[in-house]
Amino acid sequence: MEVIAAKKNGELIDLSQAGEVYEPVYEGDVQALDILRHSCAHVMAEAVKELFPEVKVAIGPATETGFYYDFDRDEPFTEQHLEQIEKKMYEIIDAKLPFKRSVLPIEEALEYFKSKGELYKVEIIEDLLKQGAREVSLYSQGNFVDLCRGPHIPNTGYIRAFKLLSVAGAYWRGDEKNKMLQRIYGTAFFKREDLEKYLKQLEEAKERDHRKLGKELELFSISDEVGPGLVIYHPNGAMLRYLLEDFERKEHLRRGYQMVIGPQIMRLELWKKSGHYDNYRENMYFTEVEGQIFGIKPMNCIAHIMVYKSKVRSYRDLPLRFFELGTVHRHERSGVLHGLLRLRAFTQDDAHIFCRPDQVQDEIAGVLKFVDDVMGMFGFSYEIELSTRPEKSLGSDEIWELATNPLKDSLEKLGKEYTVNEGDGAFYGPKIDIKLKDALDRKWQCATIQCDFNLPERFDLSFVGEDNKKHRPVMLHRVILGSIERFISILIEHYKGAFPVWLAPIQVIVVNITDKQLDYAKSIVSRLREEDIRVEEDFRNEKLGFKIREAQLRKIPYIVIVGDNEVASSTVTIRGRDREEKIGIALSEFLDIIKDKIKQRR
């Protein structure tokens, strides 16, 4: 396995910088793929500049699954352009051009990029200059020079397996007020077989895309006519959501949670007091009512705090677990909206636990057990991150340490493996983030547990202790599924639209062969409805094969077929979604089968 870069005193550097004593970074190391992909982004930018000299380059980082580079070009890139760029990239790779690092005084680098007309690099350097930077590093391969921290692979020949994937629009610096650039996405691997495996996974992901299946299965729609990032549920999608929410309510009640409901808007003063106004207002919507400013809630925590504050609490009352399926609104930029995954209005399975300091670890453990139970039932494995204090946050270092320790201790006590995600906590407290893995082994952020000492302090929350004195409770913010909409999108893709029987919006469809069986078929529909089975009928004057194919495309778990033989014997023929058939069975037997699957949530 080849060495591609180095570490010195824990810092990633190029091999050319390493000197005699260094820690090697091999192809199989965690950071290696990022280095390869970032280098591939530079090669792509060089190819684009050679083919289209008028193009201005912006930024080109590695991502979790590949890389991209943003370009300013008047004409749109096409699929044919991507093929041209790939061909040119192979030429650059075959030349084995070395990646050369140089460090320049920042003023000199600024003049260099101005002379090249690279206005986006100029803007970046000017920002660095304002921040006090004295010098910057540049990388070159062949005739291409880029502003970059590095590190990079030794030469372009280390790139053996790559593919350009797509083109999309992207606002410069993610701001819709800025110019729309063209973003070319690609991916790269050290081995050809890894690339081929990933490309097959991408094809499978296209088939599972929740936006495509959402339309085909008539679950939901999102249109610019209504407004970007705003979802409308159709009957099948509304039923799916109802089933999830009903499941959630029952599971929370079983675990000692109490249901509460907060208003959609609250006075601006409350949002200032909570710190949302100072730390989160760019994501909030505001409205004026009778001369007073109200904030439309982006989170549910304040209403739960007000429930807690509504009366004096004793140490004997704690813990209090308040649960709400609360709809929130957040001002997301149009460029990041994506189906049900990223919306401007969505519902969270939100709960806030108010507890004594000595109860915190047990409550965190209870939430983690809740996560285990739910994710296991849906067939998800998951990874855990512990996210620490962000730069923009409330409170002192001491409070943050007090909040971080029980999260860490709970994970370690339960033997849970986790990684630390520095600086990614909420502005009011550190958090445990659960990243589930779906059928394609993709990671999705869902459940979270946040430990908060700040909001109880800001809202002067208290309980009367055993010593008859006031004490401050700890507040745990947590979700299990997270955003209901986001979780639905994950379920659609995880199951490829073929939901388990208990979740299927339509569980059974009854089809007849001819009108002679119509009365018997209708009696079966009535019986199934009496047994709380979600059933549809298809009594159209169409061929049986057509009806069956259509039901299979709709991914309905069971088709009940009624012909003359079934009428004569008072039985039914069942065809499952897996194409398994049971011919001429009693309706009561089928009911036992489907009820068992519903009960076991299989």
N, C-alpha and C positions, 0 to 999 in steps of 0.2 A: 504494500500500500504506500503510495507516494506522499511525501511531505509537500504541502502546498503553501503553507504560511508558517508563522511562528508566534510564540508568546514570550514576552519578556516582562518580568514583574507583573504578570497578570494581564498585560495589554497586548491585543492582537496587532501584529506588525507584519510587513513583508519579509520574505526570506532574505532579500537583499539588505535589509536593515539589521538583520539578526546578530551579526558578529559571530563570535565563537561559542558563546554560552547562551542557549535559548531552549525553550520548550517547543518541540515540534507540533504542528497542527497537521494531522493526517487527513486523508480523504474521508474517512469514516467518522471523524469528530463532528460534534454538534455544530460548530461554527463554520465548518468547511463548506457546506452547501451554500450558505449565505455568501461566502467569499466568491465561490464559483459563479453564482447567479449575478452578483453585482458586477463581476468582471464581464460576464456575458452581456449585461446591459450596456457597458461601455463599448463592447464590440458592435452591438446593434447600433448605437449612436454613431460610431465611426462609419458603419455601412450606410446609414441614412444620409450622413453629411457628404459622403462620396457620391452617392446617387442623386441627392437633391441638395446641392450646395446652398440654396437660398433658405433652407430650414434653420430655425433657431432652436437650440436645445435648452431644456429646462432642468428637470431632475430625473434620476434613474436608479431607484433603490432596489434591493432584493426584497421579496415578500415571503410570506410563509410557504407559498406554493410555487414561487418563481421569481419574476422580476418584471419591471415595466420601465419605460422611458417616455417622458412627455415632450412633444414636439409642437412648435408653432409653424404651421404650414397652411397656406390659403386653400389649396386643393386637398380634398380628403384622401387619405390612404385607402387603398382597396385591397382585396385578397391578392390580386396580381402584384401589387406593390410589395406585399409581405413575402411573396415568393422571390421577387427580385432581391429584397433585403436579405433574405436567408442565403441566397446564392452568393451575394457579396460577403456575408459573414463567413461562409466556408472558405472563401479566398483568404480572408484575414486570419482565420484560424490556422489554415494550412501554412501560412507564412511564419507562424510561431513568433509573432512580434512580442518583444518583452514589454511588460508594464513597468515604466520608469517613473519614480517618484521624485519630485523636486519641491523645495520649500522656498516661497518668495515673500518678500515684504508685501503687506497687504495692498499698499498703494501701487506697487509694481504690477501685481496680479490684476488690480482694478483697471489699470491702463491697458494691459494686455487684452482683456476681454472686451473693453470698449473698442479697441482697434479692430477686433473681430466682429463687432456688431452683435455680440451675444448679450442682449439686454437682460435676460433672466439671470445669468451668472453675475452680471453687474449689480442687479438688485440684491442678490444674496450677499455679495461681498460688501456692499454698502451697509447692509444690516449688521454684518459682522464687525465692520469698522465702528458703527455706533455703539456696539457692545464692548468695544475696547480691544478687539483682536489686533495683533501687531503683524502676524504673518499667517499665510494659508498654504496648504499643500495642494499640489497639482499632480495629476497622473497623465502620462502620455503613452499611447501605443501607436506606432506608425506616425501618421500625420495628425492624429486626433489628440487634443489636449482637453482635459476636463478638470474642473474644480472638484476635489474629492478628498475625504479623510483617509480612504483605504481601509484595510489592506486589500491587495489583489493577488491573484495567482501569479506565478513567475512569468508565464508568457501565454499567449492566446492558444497555443497548441494543447493546453490542458483541458480545453473545452471539447468534449467528445460527443456529447448528446444534448441537443437543444431543439426547441421548436418554438416558432412564433405562433401565437394563438389567436389573437383578436385585436381589434381597434375599438376604442371607446372615447367619448368626450370626457374631459376633466378640466374643471376651472383651475387656473393658476392659483396655487396655494389653497385650493379647496373653497375659494370664495367666489360666489356667483356674480359678484360685482367686477371680478377680473375677467380677462379674456379666456374663452374656451380653447383649450389645447387638445391635441390628439394624443391619446395614450396608447402605445403599442405594448401589449402584454406578451410575455413569453415565459418559458420555463427551461431549466437545464438540470442535468444530472451527471454524475460521474460515469454511470454505466448506461448503455443503450437499453438494456432490459428494464431498468428502473424508469426510463423515459416512456417506453412502450406501455408499461403497466399503468403509469400515470395517465397517458393519453386514453387508454381504454376506460379508466376510471372517469375521465372527463366526459366521455361519450355516455357512460352510464348515468353520470350526474345530469346530463342534458335530458335524458329520458325521465329522470326523477324530479326535474325542476318543478317546484311547487307552483310557480306561476303558470306553467303549461298544464299541469295536472289540475290545478285549481279551476282553470277554465273548462277543461274536458269533463271534469266530474261535477261541474256546476256548484262549486263551493263558495267562491267569492269573486268580486271584481274590484279593480282600482282604475279610475279613469281621470284624466285631466279635466273633464267636464265637471266632475264633482270636486276635484282638488287633489293634487299629488300627496301621497302618503296617507290617504284616507280610504279605509276599506269598507265595502258593502258586502255583507254576508247574504248569500242566496239560501234557499231553504235547506239544502244539504249541508252547507257550511255552518249555518245557524244551529242545526241539530248537532253537528260535531262539537261546536263550541259549548252548547248547552250540556252535552254529556261530560265534557271535560270539567266544566265548572261545577256540575252536580257532584262529580267524583271528588273534586277539590273540597267542596263544602263538607261532605261527609267525612273525608279523611281528617280535616282540621278539627271538626267537632269531636271525633274519636280521640284526638290528642289534647283535648282541653282548651282549645281556642274558642274565643267568643267572637261572633260576627258583629262588625260595626260598619257604618256607611258614612263617608264624609262628603261635603259639598264640592262642586266642581270649581268654585271660585272662592277666594278668601281675601280679606283686606291686605293691602300692600304692607302694612305695619308688621303683620305676622311673618311675611316672607323676609322682611328685613331682620326681624328678631331671630329667625331660624338660621340666617346666613345665606339663604338661597339667593337673595337679591344681590348680594355682593359677589357670590361665588358661582352663580348659575343663571343669572338673569338673561344672558344671551340665548339661552335655550327655552326661555319662558315667553308666554303670551300675556298681555295685560289688557284690561278693558276698564272703561270709566262708567260708573253708575251714580247718578245724582251728585256729580262733582267729586266722587271718591274713587280712588284707583284700587282695582282688585287684580290679583294675579290668578290666572287659570292654573290649576295645580299640575306641576310636573311630577310630583311625588305625593304619596298618601300620608306621610309621617305626621304632618301638623295636626290633622283631624284626630289622629290616634292620641297624640299628646293632649289635645283638648279633652278627650274622653277621660284620660288619666287624671287631668287636673280638675275634673268636674266635682270631685269630693275628696275628703281626707282619706288617705290610704294608710293602712296598718302593715307592719311587716308580715302579719299573718295572711294578708290578701295576696301577697306576692308568691310566685310570679303571676302576672297578668299577661295573657296572650290575646291580642286584638287582631282579628283577621278581616281583610276586605278584598273583594275582587274589584279593585279600584281603577277606573279609567282615568288616564292621565294624558296630557297634551304637551308635546315638546317641539320646539322650533328647530327641526332638523333641516339642514341645507338640502336642496333638491338633488344635488349631485350624489348624496349618500343614500337616498331613499332606494329601497330594493324590495319589491313585493311585500310580503308580510314580515320580512326580517327587519326592516327599518321603516318605521311609520311615524307620522306626526301625532296620531291618536291611537292609543293601545291600552290594554287592560293588564294589570299585574295581579298575581296572587300574593298580595302584599300582607305582611304581618309585622307587628312590633311587639316585642316581649319586654315588659318592664319587670326587672327583678333586682333582688339584693345582690351586692357584690359576691357574697358567698354562694350564690346560685348560678352565676354566669356560666361556669364550665359545664354544669349539668344541662343547662338550657342549650348551649352550643352543641353538646353531644346529642341531645334530643333532636335538634334540627338535622344534624348529620345522619342520624338514624332514619329520619323521615325521608331525606334525600335518597338514602340507600334503598328504602322500601319502594319508593316511586320509580326511580330510575331502573331498578331491577325488574319491576313489573312491565315496563315498556321495552325492556331488552337493551338498555343502554349501559355501557361501562363509562367511566369518567376519570378525569384527572383533576387535581386540586392545585390551586395557586393561593398563596398568602400575599395579599397586596398591601403595601405599606404606605406611609404618609406621602401624599402628593405635595408638590411645591405650593399650590394654592389650597390652603386648608385652614381650619379653625383650631384654636387651642394651643397649649404648650407642649413641649416635647415630653414632659412628665406624664401628661394626660394620654398622649399617644402611646407611650410605653405601657401605661396601665391598661389601655384598650387592646394593644397588640398581644400582650403576654397570654391572656386566657384563650385567644384564638389559636395561638401556637401550641400552648400546653394541651388544649383539647385534642388537636390533631395528633400530637405525639402520644398522648395517653391512649388514644384509640388505635394507634399504630398506622395512621394514615400517611402515606407518602405524599409529599407536596414540594413545590418549588416556590421560591420567593420572587414576587414581581414587584421590584422596587418602585415606589412612587406612583402606584396605580390605585391607591385606596380612594374612598369617597372623601369629599372635602371635610366631612365631620367625623370620619373614623376609618380604621383599617378594616379589611374584609377578607373572608374566604370566598374564592370564586370556584365554582364547579363547572368544568368544561366537559360536557358529555361527548361520546363518540358514537356516530351513527353507523348504519350498515356499510357505508363506504369509508369508514374510519376517519371521517372528517370531524373536527372539533367545533363545538358550539357552546358559547357562554349562556348558561341558564340560571341555575340556583346560585344564590349568594347569601352570606351571613356577614353583617356589618356590626361591629361593636362600637358603641357610641357613648362617650362620657360628656360630650360637648353640648348636645341639645338638652339633656336633663338640666345642665347648668344654666343654659341660656333661658330656659322656660321655668327655672326655679322649681323643678319637680322634687317632690319629697315623699317620704313615708315615715310614719311614727314607729320608731324601733322599740325593742323590748325594754329599753331604758327610758321610754317615754320622751325621747328627744327626736328631732327631725334628722333624717338621713337622706342622702341622695341615691336614687335608684340608677341602675345601669339600663340602657336602652339597646336592644338588639333589633336591627332592621334585617328582615330576611324574606326571600322569595324561594319557592321550590321549583316551579316550572319557569318562573320569570314572567316575561310577557306572554300572555296567552296566545296572541297572534304569532309571535316568533316560534313558540313551541308547536303550534299547529303546522307551521311551515316545515319545521324539522320532522314532525311526524309524517307529513305527506311524503317527504323525500325519503325518510327512513323506511317506510312501508311501501313506497312506490304507489301510494294511493290505495293499496289493498289493506284497509284498516282491520284490526282484529274485530271479531264479531261484536264485542261489547261496545266498540267505538264506531262501528259502521253506521253512517246516517240511515241507510236502508239495509236491513239485515237479510230480507227475503223478498224475492219477486215471484209471483205466481203467474204461470203462463198456461194457456189452454191450447189444444191442438186445433179444435174446431168449435163452432158455436154450440154444438151438442153438449159440451161439458161445462157450459157457462154457469149454470146454477150451482153445480158442485164446486167449481173453482171459486165462485163468490162466497160459498159457505166456508171454504178453507181460509179465505182472506179474513172473514169475520172472526173465525176461531183464533187465528193468529193474533189479531188485534186485541181480542179479549185477554190473551195471555201476555199482553204488553210487548209483542214482537213488532218491530218496525217493518211494515210490509207494504209493497206496492203491487199493483196488478197490471198485467199486460194482456188484454183481451182483444187486441187489434186483429183485424183480418189479414195477418201476415203469416208467412211460413214459419214453422217452429224453429228451423235452423237460424233464421234471421233474428228472431226474438232472443234466442240463446246467445248468439254472437254479440248482440247489443248489450245484453245484461253482463256478459263477461267484460266487455270494454268499460262498462260502468263499475266494474270490480265489486259487484254485489256478492256477498259471501255464499248465498244459497239461491238456487233456482228450483222452484217446485213446479214440476211438469204434470199436467192433468190431461189424460187421454181417455179413450173408451174403457181400456182395461182398468184404469184407476177408478173410474166411476163405478164399474161393475163390481169391483172388489172393495170399494170404500177405502182405498189406499192412496198413496202419493209416490211419485218418483222424484228423487232428490239428486240434483247435480251440484256439487260443491265448486267453489272458485278454483280449486286445484284439479277440476275435471273428474274427480271421483264420483261415481254414481251409486245410488242405492235405489233399486227398482222395487216398486210395489210394497213399501213399508207403511205401517200404520202411522197416521198423523201424530198420535201420542208418542210414538217412538222418536220421530223427528223432533218433537217438542222437547223431549228429554235430552236429546243430543245438543240442541241449540241452547237450551237453558243452562246446561252444564258448562258450555263454553263461555257463556255470558257470566255465570257465577265465578268461574275460575279466572276470568279475564285472560283467556288463552287466545 
